[in-house]
Amino acid sequence: MKAIGIMQGRLVPRYQGRYQAFPAGYWSAEFHIARELGFQHIEFILDHGTEALNPLMSTSGIQELKTVISESGVNVKSICADYFMQAPFHSEHGSKSVSVLKTLIRNSAQIGVTDIVIPCVDQSSMKTPADQKQVTNSIAACLPDAEAANININFETDLAPKPFRDFLKGFQSNAIKVNYDSGNSASLGYRPNEEFEMYGEYVSDVHVKDRVFGGGSVELGTGHTQFDEFFGCLKAIGFKGLINLQASRADQYRDETTRVTRQLEFTRRYVERYLEGQP
């Protein structure tokens, strides 16, 4: 059966009370919990402000990660680089962010990472053509490194389907891909069929999430995400990429495992129905 992963931090107490964050100081414990619950991989997070504490950013940290991966049997195949939400490429942090991405590519290649997600949403949203051009130029400077390491650079944006496709086509590299977030699309009022028609061939990994239109995350199956349409689109493109659960969290940590288990089973039913037999 196709492997399913989970976003880092969802199986341990919230770091500093944040909904999504790299759990500095206790990140390794999550790998063993993930194994017990049936997850095959964890999408690691790189945050701005805790990057010095993140094992992805140092030689010793990479060695520690290799040990944890080996002991738990849970891999790290993708990275959600939330760092670039706080330090967007189209900002005064641009040159530093290029350096950070180059280091991230070099180090993550050592643990078999295949996809790095670059979020261009909320405070890092590309609002103007000038923003898009600056992001394009910054990422282009990192593409030789990504191509050499066989790592995809996956954009997650709030652009409408056609403008997003046009942005992607501005790159001349097979390493440029898309992270498709089912909940974010539902919140923005985008339909999977329309999006996949525009850029489905670029989709390399997905975040399974449910949101209400114009609102926040809710438990899978209770919001406006069109899951049959979404997974039908994945089947139509012969999707072989990564599936990561980025679904809603419980209010209290004591309830987190129960909710995660329900949402994992929800996701498995759709994977079995639409993607059975995919590696």
C-alpha positions in Angstrom: 0.0 0.0 0.0 1.1 3.5 -0.7 3.1 5.1 2.2 1.5 7.9 4.2 3.5 10.5 6.2 2.6 13.2 8.6 3.7 16.8 9.2 6.3 17.2 11.9 5.1 18.2 15.4 1.6 16.7 15.1 2.3 13.7 17.4 4.0 15.5 20.3 2.9 18.4 22.5 2.8 21.8 20.7 6.1 23.6 20.7 5.6 26.9 22.5 1.9 26.5 22.0 2.2 26.9 18.2 -0.1 25.0 15.8 2.7 24.0 13.5 6.4 24.2 14.5 9.7 22.3 14.6 9.6 20.8 18.2 13.1 21.9 19.2 14.6 19.7 21.9 12.2 16.7 21.6 11.8 16.2 17.9 13.3 12.7 17.9 10.6 11.2 20.1 8.0 11.7 17.3 9.6 9.2 15.0 8.9 6.3 17.4 5.3 7.5 17.9 4.9 7.8 14.1 6.1 4.2 13.7 3.6 2.9 16.3 0.7 4.7 14.6 1.6 3.4 11.1 3.2 6.4 9.4 6.1 5.7 7.0 7.6 9.2 6.9 7.6 12.6 8.6 7.7 15.9 6.7 10.3 17.8 8.6 9.9 21.5 9.3 12.6 24.2 9.1 11.4 27.3 11.0 12.8 30.8 11.2 14.3 31.5 14.6 15.1 27.9 15.6 17.2 27.0 12.5 20.3 26.8 14.7 18.6 24.1 16.7 17.4 22.1 13.7 19.4 19.0 12.8 18.9 19.7 9.1 21.3 22.6 9.4 24.4 21.0 10.8 26.7 18.0 10.1 26.2 16.6 13.6 22.5 17.1 13.3 22.3 15.1 10.1 24.2 12.3 11.7 21.7 12.3 14.6 18.8 12.3 12.1 20.3 9.3 10.3 20.5 7.4 13.6 16.9 8.2 14.5 15.7 7.2 11.0 17.5 3.9 11.2 16.2 3.1 14.7 12.6 4.0 14.0 12.3 2.9 10.4 10.5 6.2 9.7 12.0 8.2 6.9 12.3 11.9 6.1 11.5 12.4 2.4 10.2 16.0 2.4 10.8 19.3 4.2 8.3 22.0 4.8 10.5 25.1 4.8 8.4 27.5 6.8 11.6 29.5 7.4 10.8 31.2 4.1 7.4 32.4 5.3 9.2 34.6 7.9 12.1 35.4 5.5 10.6 35.5 2.0 12.9 35.5 -1.0 11.1 38.7 -2.1 12.1 40.7 1.0 15.2 42.2 2.6 16.1 38.6 3.7 16.4 37.4 0.1 20.2 36.8 -0.1 20.3 35.1 3.3 17.4 32.9 2.4 19.2 31.8 -0.8 22.1 30.7 1.4 19.8 28.9 3.8 18.1 27.0 0.9 21.5 26.0 -0.5 22.6 24.6 2.8 19.2 22.8 3.3 19.5 21.2 -0.1 23.1 20.0 0.5 22.4 18.6 4.0 19.0 17.0 3.3 20.4 15.1 0.3 22.4 13.1 2.8 19.2 11.6 4.3 17.3 10.9 1.1 15.0 13.9 1.0 13.3 14.2 -2.4 11.1 17.3 -1.9 11.5 20.7 -0.3 8.3 22.8 0.0 8.6 26.6 -0.4 5.4 28.2 1.1 4.4 31.4 -0.7 1.3 32.0 1.3 0.1 34.4 4.0 3.0 36.7 4.9 5.1 35.3 2.1 2.4 35.5 -0.6 3.6 36.8 -4.0 1.3 39.9 -4.4 2.9 41.5 -7.4 4.8 40.6 -10.6 7.9 42.1 -9.0 7.5 39.6 -6.1 7.2 36.7 -8.5 10.3 37.9 -10.4 12.4 38.2 -7.3 11.3 34.7 -6.1 12.1 33.3 -9.5 15.6 34.8 -9.6 16.3 33.6 -6.1 15.2 30.0 -6.7 17.0 29.9 -10.0 20.2 30.5 -8.1 19.6 27.3 -6.1 18.4 25.1 -8.9 21.8 23.7 -10.0 22.2 22.5 -6.4 18.7 20.9 -6.3 19.2 19.3 -9.7 22.5 17.8 -8.7 21.0 16.4 -5.5 17.8 15.1 -7.3 15.7 17.2 -5.0 12.4 18.9 -6.1 11.6 22.5 -5.2 7.9 22.4 -4.6 6.0 25.7 -4.5 2.9 26.1 -2.4 1.1 29.3 -3.3 -2.2 31.1 -3.1 -2.2 32.0 -6.8 -5.2 31.1 -9.0 -4.7 28.1 -11.2 -3.7 29.8 -14.5 -1.3 32.4 -12.9 0.3 29.6 -10.9 0.9 27.6 -14.1 2.4 30.7 -15.8 4.7 31.2 -12.8 5.9 27.6 -12.9 6.5 27.7 -16.7 8.9 30.6 -16.0 11.5 28.1 -14.8 13.5 26.0 -17.1 14.0 23.1 -14.8 12.5 19.6 -14.1 13.2 20.2 -10.4 10.4 22.8 -10.1 7.3 21.1 -8.7 4.1 21.8 -6.8 3.0 21.0 -3.2 -0.8 20.7 -3.4 -2.6 21.5 -0.2 -6.2 20.2 -0.4 -7.4 22.3 2.5 -5.9 25.6 1.4 -7.4 25.2 -2.0 -10.8 24.6 -0.5 -10.5 27.7 1.7 -9.6 29.8 -1.3 -12.5 28.3 -3.3 -10.4 26.6 -5.9 -11.6 23.3 -7.4 -9.2 20.4 -7.8 -10.3 19.6 -11.4 -9.5 23.2 -12.4 -6.1 23.3 -10.7 -4.9 19.9 -11.9 -5.9 20.8 -15.4 -3.6 23.8 -15.2 -0.6 22.3 -13.4 -1.3 18.7 -12.4 1.9 17.4 -14.1 3.9 19.5 -11.6 2.4 18.0 -8.4 5.0 16.1 -6.5 3.7 15.9 -3.0 0.4 16.7 -1.3 -0.8 17.9 2.1 -4.0 16.2 3.1 -6.1 18.8 4.9 -9.7 20.0 5.2 -10.8 23.6 5.6 -14.0 25.5 5.4 -14.3 28.1 2.6 -12.7 31.3 3.8 -11.8 29.7 7.1 -9.5 27.4 9.1 -8.7 23.7 9.4 -11.3 21.2 10.5 -11.3 17.5 10.9 -11.1 15.6 7.6 -14.4 15.2 6.0 -16.2 18.0 7.8 -15.1 21.0 5.7 -15.3 22.0 2.0 -12.5 19.9 0.6 -13.8 17.8 -2.3 -11.9 14.6 -1.4 -13.3 12.4 -4.2 -12.5 15.0 -6.8 -9.0 15.6 -5.2 -8.0 11.9 -5.1 -9.6 11.4 -8.5 -7.2 14.0 -9.9 -4.3 12.3 -8.3 -5.3 9.0 -9.9 -5.8 10.7 -13.3 -2.2 12.0 -13.3 -0.8 8.6 -12.1 0.5 10.3 -8.9 3.5 8.6 -7.4 4.7 11.4 -5.1 4.4 11.9 -1.3 1.2 12.0 0.7 1.5 13.8 4.1 -1.2 14.3 6.6 -1.4 18.0 7.6 -4.9 17.7 9.0 -6.4 19.6 12.0 -5.2 19.2 15.5 -7.1 18.5 18.7 -7.3 21.3 21.3 -5.7 19.1 24.0 -2.6 16.9 23.4 -4.4 14.0 25.3 -6.9 13.9 22.4 -4.3 14.2 19.6 -3.6 10.5 19.0 -7.3 9.7 18.8 -7.8 12.4 16.2 -4.7 11.5 14.2 -5.8 7.9 14.1 -9.2 8.8 12.7 -7.7 11.1 10.1 -5.1 8.5 9.1 -7.9 6.0 8.5 -9.9 8.5 6.6 -6.9 9.2 4.3 -6.2 5.5 3.9 -9.7 4.8 2.6 -9.2 7.3 -0.2 -5.7 6.1 -1.0 -7.0 2.5 -1.2 -9.9 3.6 -3.4 -7.9 5.7 -5.8 -4.2 5.0 -5.6 -4.0 1.3 -4.7 -1.0 -0.2 -6.4 0.9 3.1 -6.6 4.4 2.9 -5.0 
